[in-house]
Amino acid sequence: MLSRLKNSFRRLKLWMIVLLTGTVFLSFKAVDDNYFEISRNLDIYTTILRELSVYYVDPINTEAMVRESIDDMLESLDPYTTFIPESEADDYRFMTTGQYGGIGALIGQRDNDVIITDPYEGFPAQKSGLMAGDVIVSIDGKKTKGLRYDEVSKMLKGSPKTNISIVVARPTLTGSETITKTLSREEIQIKNVPYYGVIENNVGYIRLSSFTDDAGQEVKDAVKELTEKKKVSGLILDLRGNPGGLLNEAINIVNVFVDKGQEVVSTRGKVKDWDKIYKTLNNPVDTKTPLVVLVNSGSASASEIVSGSLQDFDRAAIVGQRTFGKGLVQTTRPLAYNAQLKVTTAKYYIPSGRCIQALDYTHRNPDGSVGKVPDSLMSEFKTKNGRKVYDGGGINPDYTTSIVTYSSIAQTLALKYMYFDYATLYRLKNPTIKPAKDFVLTDAEYNDFISWLNSKEYDYVTDSERQLDILKEKAEKENYYASIKDDYEAVKNKLKSDKNADLQLHKQEIKWLLENEIVSRYYYQDGRTENSFLSDPEIKTAVRALKDPAVYTSIMNRSFKE
C-alpha cells in the first residue's frame, strides 16, 4: 500500500508546478485542453497532503514534504530547472548580479569553527583589519561555535549601512588573541573581471570569472586599457572555471572582439514566439590583436557562447580542455509568495550552427562536465574560414592541454589547512614580501615548512596504496589472498608513505601551492592571480603562442605540438 501511495505521489509531482504557475500556463491551448486533468490531479495531491497532515501517526513537515516533491519533479527534467523559494532569493540575486549586502569576505568551515579565508580587498572586512586565519567567535553577541559556515554567512549578510560586531580569535606566534571589530555593511559588488594586466612579453591578461551585470563593459574597459594604453601585442581571455551567467553579457563580450551586426547565438525552444537571434549591436573595440581564450571543464554556458563564437568567427585560438557542455537557456518565472522558477525554455546555437548542449546530460563526469562523446554521434560544422568543428557537448579547444593533477600529499596538505596555517604564520614573521609576480620561497624557507610539518598530523594514502588495497579486496573474494599475503605485505611496506621523501619528490608543486597561499596574505586575490603566472602551464602556452605568430597559426590549424 505504501509503495502504491509513493508511486501515486510521484506521478502527481508533475502537477505541482501548475499549482505554483497556473497563471502562466493558462494562455496556452495545450494546457487549456488538459485543464480538467490538471485540476483533478491537483485536487488529489492537496487531498493527500491534508490527509497525511491530519492522520499520519507522527508529525510531518508539510513545507519540507512539498519542497522535496517539487525538487524531485524538477530533477526528472534537467539539472538546471530549479525552484527558488523566497528564503534563497538573496543567493540567487548574487548569482545574477554579483551583489549582496555584507562585509566582503570568503569564509570556510574548519571542524566546529568558521574562519575567514579571503577578505576582499577594499571592502569592510579588509578595511577593518580582519585577516585570513581569523576564527569567528561571535557575531552581534551570538556565539558561532558549532554553526555551519552557511549559517554564519547569513549572519554576516544584511542591509548596507547597518553595523555588525564581530569577535575573532587571531593566531599569534605564541597562541591567539581575541579581537573585536565593529563594521558597517556595504553593498558588495563582486567584479566580473577581478584582474587584468600585462604579463611577460607584452601580453595582456584578462581574468573573467562571471557573467553578471556589466560583465561586457568590464571586459571592454580592460581591452581598451591593455591595447590602447599598454600597447600589448596579444591578449589572453581566461574563462577557466567560469560557470556562466547572463546571456546578454556574453553577447556584449563577443562584440568587443567582432564586428557589429554578427549573429552570435540563437535560441530555439517550445514557445516559438520566444525564439530569438542575438547579434552584436555595437562597434568592436579590437578585431585584430591576436587572442587566446583559456577554457576547461568548468567553463560553462555563457563561457561556452563566448569561446565557441570566437572560435566560429576564427577570432581566437582556444586552449585548454573541453568545456562543460551546457547549451540550455533558463528563464526565471515569478511564483506565488515571492518564490521563483528557473525553467529551461530553449537551447542555444552558436554561429556555425552547432549546439553546445551535451547530447546526454544525464551521464556526466564526476565534476558534472560532459564525458567523451563517440565520433559517430557528433555532427560536423564549419567556422567562418572553413575549419571543422563539432557538436556533441561543449567546446573542443584548438589545442588541448593536460589536466593539472596534484600528488596525494599535495592535496592532503591543502585539505588539512597546512598551506593555510603556514601562510598565516609566515605573515606574522614577515611584514613584507616581494611583489606577487616575483615571490618564490627559498630552499631554506621550504625546509622550514618541512620542519613545521613534522609536528602536524596529515596522514594520506598514495594512489599506489589505493590500487594495492583494491587488489587485496579482489584477491580475498577470489580466495587467492592467503597465497599472496606475504608478497602483499612486503609491497605494502615498500609503498608505505614516507612523508619526508614525498615532500622532496613533489617539492615543486607543493612550493607553488604554498607560495600562492602566502602571497594572498599580502596582495589578496590579485596577488594569487599574478603569482600563478609563474607556474600555470596553459598561460605559458598562451604566451608562447602570442609571442610567436607561427605557434599561434599552428594552434589555429590544430597542428601545434609542445
N, C-alpha and C positions, 0 to 999 in steps of 0.2 A: 504493500500500500504506500509506504514511504517512498519507494522508488518511483512508483507511478506519479505520485504527487510532485516529486522533484522534477521528473521529466516534463510534466504539465507546466510546472512553474517556469522551467527554462524556455518552453515554447512561447510562453506569454511574455517573456522579456522583450521580445521584438516590439510589442505594442506599447511598452512603457515610454518610448521616445515620443510617441504620438501624444501621450498624456502631457508630456513636457513641451511639445512644439506643435500642438494641434493647429494653431492659427496659421503656421507656416505652410502646412501641407494641404489645407482645405482648398487652396486655389488650384490644385492640380486635379484633372479629371480622373486620373487613375485612382487617386485616393477617394474621390467622391463616389466612384463606382463600388468601392470596397468599404465604405464608411460604416455600414451596418456590421460587417465582420470585425472591423477595428473596435467599434463601440462595444460589441458583445464580449470580445476578449479583454478589453479594459475593465469591464464590469466583473468578469471572472477574477482578474488579477486583484482588483481592490477588495473583492469579497474574500479572497484567500488571505490577504493581509489582515482584514478585520477579524476573520475567524481565528487566525493564529494569535492575534493580539489579545483576544478575549479568552480563548480556551486552551492555548498551549500551556503545558504543565509548568514551564519555567518562564520567567520574564524574558521578553525579547526586545531587542533594539530595532525598532521599525526603521529608523533612518539608516542604520548600518545595513539592514537587510535590503532595503530599496537601492542603496548605493551599490551594493555588491551585485544586485541583479542588473543594474544599468551597466556597470563595468563589464560584467560577463557578456552581456548582449553586444556591447560595442566591440569587445575583444574579438568576437566572431567575424567582424567586418575587416578591419585592417588595424595596424598598430597605431594609427595617427588620429583616428576618430575617437575623441575623448570627451568626457563630461567634466565641466569645471564648476564646482559649487561656489557659492559666494565666499566661503572661507578661504578659497585658494585664488581669489581674484587678484590679490596683490602680487602673488608669484607669477601669474600669467601676464599681468601688466609689465612686470620686469622683463619677462621673456620677449615681449613685443616692442617695448620702448627703451629698455635698458635703464629705467628709472625706478627708484624706490626711496623712501624716507628712512634714513638710518645714520650710522656712524662711519660707514665706508671701510669695512674690514672683512677679510675672509676668516672664518673660524673653523675649527676642526674638533673632532671627538678624540679624546685620549683617555682610555679607561673610563673612570667616572667623572672626569673633568672635561670642560670645554676650554680650549685655548685659542688665542689669536695666532693665526698662521701667516697672514699677509695683510698689513694695513695698506690701504690705497693712498698713494702719495697725494697730498693736497686736500684731504678730506678730514673730518673731525677726529677720527681715531689717531691718525698720524700727527696731525697738528697739535693734539693734546699731549702727545708723548707716549701713547700706547705703543707697544712693541711686539713683534713676533716672539712667541715664547711666553707671554703673559698669560697666566691662568686666571680665568674669570671666576671670582669668588662669589660676588653678588651683584645684582642689578636692581637699583632703587630699593635696596634693603632686602630683597628676596634672594636667598641662597640658591646657587646653581649646581651645587654638588649633586651628582646623580641624575641631572637632567640631560636629555638628548640635545645634540647641537641644534636641531631644528627648533626645539622649544626655546632654547636660548636665542636663536636668531629672531624669532618672533618678538621676544622681549626687547631686543636691541632696536627693532624697527619701530617707526612711529611717525607722526606728522612732523614735517620740517619746522624748525624753530622751537621745538619742545625740548626741555632739558632732560638729561638722563645721568644718573650717578652710577659709576661702575667702580667696584673694588676688585683689584687684581693682585695676585701673588707673583712677584717678579723674581726670576732666578738671579742669584748673585754668585760671586766667586766662593762665598762661604756658606751659602744656603739660599734664603729667599727673603724678600721684604714685601710688606703689604703697602699698596699704593691706592689712593682714592682719586678718581678723576670725575669731574663734572663736565659733560659735553652738551652742546646744543646740536640736535639732529639737523641734517641738511637733506635737501633733495639730491640724492646720489645719482649722477648720470655716468654710467659706465661707457667709456668711449668704444665705438666700433673699431677704430684704429688706435689701439693702445700704444703703438710705437711706429715711427718711421724715421729713417735717417740714412746716412751714407756709410756703407761698409767698404771693404778693401776694393782697390782697383776702380774707384769711381763708380761703383754700382749702388743704386738706390734700393732700399728695402722698405716694404710696407707690410705690416702685420695687420690683417683684417680678421677679427675674432668673432664678429657677429653681424647680423643684418637688421638692426633696429633702426628707428627713425634717424635720418641724416647720415646713414652709412655712405651713401653716394657722395654727399658733399664732403665728408671727411676724406674719402679716397681722392676726390678731385683736388682738394686743397693740398694733400700730401704730394700728389703727382706734380702739381704746378710748382710747389716749393722745390722738389727734387730736380725737375727738368729745367725750369726757368731760372732758378736762383743758384742751385748747387751744380747745375750743368752735368748731371750724371749721364753716362753713356749707355746705361742699361738699367732695367727695373726688375725687381723681384716682388711679386704679389703672393704673400703667404696665406693660403686658405686651409692649412692643415688643422684638423680638429674643429673647424668652423661648422656648426650644425645647421646653419641657415637662418632663415627668418623671413623678412618682408620681401615679397616678390618685386614690388616696385623699386626697392632699393637695389636689387640685383640688376634690374634694367638700367638704372642710373649708373651703376658701376661699369657695366659693359659699355655704356655710352661715353665714358671717359676715354675709351681706347678705340672706338669705331665711329664711323660717320653717322650723321643724322639720317633718320629715315630707314634704318636697317631693322629687319624683323629679328628680334632676339629670342622670343619664345611665344608659343601659342598654347592655349589651354582648351581642352575638349572634355566635356562631361555629359551627363544625362540631360541636364537642362540646357538645351541648345541656345537659348537666349543669353546664357551666361558664358558661352564660348567666346574667346577673345584673342586677338592678336596684339602683342605688345611690341612696339617699335621704339627705337631711340628717338628722342624728341629734341635734343639739343646738339649744338656743335661740340665736337670732341675736344679734349684737352691735348691729347697726344696720340697720333696714329702711326708714328714712325719709330720711336725708341724701342729697341729690342726688349721683349717682355718674357719673363719666365714665371709661370704660375706653379706654386708648390701645392700638392694635394696629397691626401691619404685616405684611409678608410673612414676617418672621422669627418671628412668633408662631405656635407650632405645638402640636399635641397637647393637653396639659393646659391650655395657654393658650387654646386654642380651646374646650375644655369650659367654662372659666370665663367667657370673653367671650360665647360662644354661649348658655350657660344664663342668664346675667344679661340678655342680650338677649331670650331667650324668655320670661323672667319679667317683662319690661318694668321691670327693676330698675335698668338703667344705659343711658346713651347711649354707643354705641360709635363712636369717632372714629379715623380713620387710613386704612390701606389693607387690602385683602382679605388674610386670614390665609393661612398656608401650605397648609392642606388635608390634614392628616394625621389621619384618623379611625380608625386601626388600633391595636389593643391588642396589646402584646407581653408574653409570659410567658417568664421565664427558667427553663430546664430544666438540671439538672446533668448533666454528661457525665463520662466516664472521665478520669482523670488531671487532675482539678481544672479541666477545661475547662467551658464553659457554652454553651448555645444560646439565643439570644434569638429567639424564634419568634413570628410573628404568629398569634394564635389567634382574634381576633374583630374586629368593627367596633363602634364606639360611636355611640349615638344620643342626642341631647340632648332636652330636654323637649318641644319642638314636634314631635318625631318625625323630624327631618331628620338625615342622616348628614353629617358634616363631611368625610369622605374624598373626595378628588378622584376624579371618575369614571374618569380615566385617569392613573395615577401614573407611567406610563412616558414621558409627554410633559409636561415642565415648563419653567418659565422657567430662565434660567441660574443663578439663585440657589436652584433647587430647588422654589420655590413653584409653586402651580397657576397655569396660564395662563388666558386668557379662555375661559369656558365658554359655548357657544351657548345662547341662551334656550330653544330647543326641547328641550334636554337637561336643563333644570332643572325640578324639581317645586316647587310652592308649598305652604307651610305657614303656620300662624298662631301668633303669640305669644299669651300669656295674655290680652292686651287686644285681640286681633284684628288686630294689624299683620301684614302679609305679609312672610314671609321665605322664602329659597330654599336648596336644597341645591346640589350640583354641585361643591363643593370650597371648603373654608374658610368663614370668616365674613365676609359683606359688612358693612362699617360702616354705621351710620345716617347718618354724614357722612363722605364720602371726601375725604381731603386729597391734595394733590400730593406726589409723592416728592421729597424734597430732593436735588438734584443739585449737584455742585460743578464748577467750571471745571477745565479741563485743568491750569492752573498750580497751582491749589489742591491738586489730587490729587497732582501731581508733587512738590510741596513736602513732602507727607506721606510719600510713598513713599521720598523721598531723605533722610528724617530731618531735614529743615530745621527744622520746628517743634520737634522733639525736641531737637536740638542747641542751638537758640537758647534754649529754655526752661532747659536746663542752664546755659548761660552767664548768663542773666538771674538765675537763683537765686544764682549766685556773686557777682553785682554787687549784688543787693538782698536783704538778710537777711529783710525782711518786706514784705508787701503788704496791701492792703485785704482785707476778708472776701471769700470767693469769689463770693458773690452780687452783689457790688458792683464787682468788679475789671474794669476796662477799660483798654486801652492808650491812652495819649495819642497825638496825631498825631506828636509828636516821637519817641516810642518806636517807633512804626511806621516812621518814616523811618530810625531807627537800624537796625531789622530789614532794611530795604531796602539800606542801606549795607553791612551784614554779608553780605547775599546776593551782592553784587557780586563777591566773591572765591570764590564757590562755583559748582560745576558742577551744573546741574539742567535739562538740555535736555528739552524737551517738544514735543509736536505737538498743535495745536488740532484740534477736530472738523472745522472747515472745511478744514484741510490734509489730513486723512484722506480727506474726501469728494473733494477735488481729485485726490488720488493714485488713488482708485478710478476717477474719470473718465478719467485718463490711461491707466490699465490697459485700460479698455474701449475707449477710442479707438485704442490700439495694436492690439488684437485685431481691430477693425473697419477698420483701415487709414485712420483719419481723423487720426491724431496729427500726421503731417507737416504737414497744412494748418492745424492749430491750435496748433502748437508755440510760436510767438511769443506768442500770446494766453495760452497756459498759463503760460509763464514769467513774463509780466507779472503775471498774477493771483497766482501763487505768491509773487512778490516782495512784492506788496502784503499778502498774508496772513501772510508770514513773521513769526513770533512776535517781538514787541517786549516783552521781559520787563518793563522798567520801566513801559511803558504798561499791560500786563496787571496788574501789581501794584497800580496805581491803579484800573483798571477793576473789578477784583474785590477791592478793598480790604476791604469789609465781611465777606465770607465768610472771607477769609484771616485777618483780625483775630480773628474768632470762634474759628477753629481754633487759632490761636496763643495766644490768651488762655486757652482751655481747657487747653492743654498746660502753660502756665506755672503756672496755678492748681494743677495736680496735684502740682507740686514742693513746695508748701506745705501743701495740705489733702487730698492723696491722692484716693481715689475719691469721697468725699463732696463734695470741692471741685469735681471735674469735674461732678457732678450739679447742684450749686447754680449753678454758673456757666452751665450750659446753659440754665437758665430764661430767661436774657436774650435768647436767640436761637432758641429752639425754637418753630416756628410751631404745632405741634399742642398744646403746653402752653398757648400763648396762646389758642388756640381753646377749649380746655377751661376755662380760667379765665374767659373771656368768658361761656361757657355757664353756669357755676356762679354767676357774679355776676348774670346776667340770666335770670330764670325764663322769659321769652319766648323767648330764644335756646335754652335747654335744651329747651323744649317743641317748638320748630321742628325741632331736630335729631332728637328722638324721632319727629316726624312726617315726617322726611326732606324738609323744605321749606326748610331753612336755606341761605342763600347769604351768602358773605362780602361 
